[in-house]
Amino acid sequence: MSGDERARGGGARGPAPAPAPLPFGTARDALAWAVAALRDGVSESPRLDAEVLLRHLLDWDRAQLFARLNDPLPEAAASGYRPLIARRVAGEPVAYLVGEREFMGLSFVVGPGVLVPRPETEDLVEWLVARIRAESRWHGGPRIVDVGTGSGAIALSLASLLPAARVVGVDLSPLALRYARENRARLNLDRRVGLVRGDLLAPIGAADVIAANLPYLRPDQLHTGIADEPAEALFAGQDGLDLYRALLPQAARLLHSPGILVAEIDPSQTVAMRDLCRAAFPTSTVQVQRDLAGFDRFVSVVH
Ligand SMILES: C[S@@+](CC[C@H](N)C(=O)[O-])C[C@H]1O[C@@H](n2cnc3c(N)ncnc32)[C@H](O)[C@@H]1O
């Protein structure tokens, strides 16, 4: 029997074959299969990934999933789950597969071509919001620049938390800026946040606050967990500091006093980055701030 004949079924020549069994009976079966597929180095959080991807297909929240773990799985979800897990096994980030990531309680659209916002960066935003709220001299709100804005995660969450601030996000990547514009529209921040294409601070005249989460990895820090994200959002020369080396002298020319600069780093860069900041801002207070996990995560310059 040819493949075509098999696809058409038995017709008049005999009883129709039984429909192929669904790949999974219940949500519990599907999760158990996916966790096994994602274990062994594919994912650092196999259970969470399996659950988020299944809930995405089902459009269920966690409570619904747990209430219906033993019910028969709807057919569309049962057949869609296997290819989705295969893409995760091949290294695609969960956020790309579901098309969004939560950051500072807001939903950001993400996908190939833009960095997935990380929880460590939320610590930078929280620290900055507290400092800005404590500064009384910025009548009418500070002018904030988010350099290397990517999806707009920092710029848009600052604008939403600081209603008086004027915010501009800059990025070199037209694709990243497309995601940032979509996120700006979804968050209703079109009137409050500017998004411009440019190299570091070249498009900017002056600022009270500069937030930077620029690429800072070294080439040897590439691993499978980040291989699908754009290299131009991750790497910055042999020691990972090329972009900050270029940024800091520009920032020193543009930053008002009072002014604040924050820049996310890798914990291994603490000393080198502190030295770069002190060289660019010799009379300012330079400090290293830790993330919630206790790692040195960003440098602050209070100017
Ligand atoms: C680590 S990602 C950060 C994205 C976002 N700020 C976040 O925290 O999720 C760095 C971003 O910097 C951008 N970038 C790289 N080089 C740049 C440059 N010379 N000028 C402006 N942006 C740059 C990349 O395109 C990328 O979107």
The ligand as a Gaussian input file, in Angstrom:
#p B3LYP/6-31G(d) Opt

LIG

0 1
 C       21.886000      42.737000      26.803000
 S       20.727000      43.381000      25.617000
 C       19.666000      44.261000      26.754000
 C       18.273000      44.489000      26.301000
 C       17.367000      45.131000      27.361000
 N       17.915000      46.386000      27.827000
 C       17.158000      44.197000      28.532000
 O       17.669000      44.496000      29.623000
 O       16.470000      43.182000      28.380000
 C       21.736000      44.628000      24.882000
 C       21.090000      45.472000      23.805000
 O       22.068000      46.436000      23.394000
 C       21.965000      46.629000      21.997000
 N       23.237000      47.185000      21.497000
 C       24.384000      46.525000      21.213000
 N       25.334000      47.391000      20.808000
 C       24.780000      48.630000      20.846000
 C       25.268000      49.934000      20.541000
 N       26.532000      50.139000      20.119000
 N       24.419000      50.985000      20.676000
 C       23.139000      50.782000      21.093000
 N       22.626000      49.567000      21.403000
 C       23.438000      48.503000      21.282000
 C       21.610000      45.258000      21.460000
 O       21.011000      45.343000      20.188000
 C       20.676000      44.729000      22.545000
 O       19.329000      45.005000      22.233000

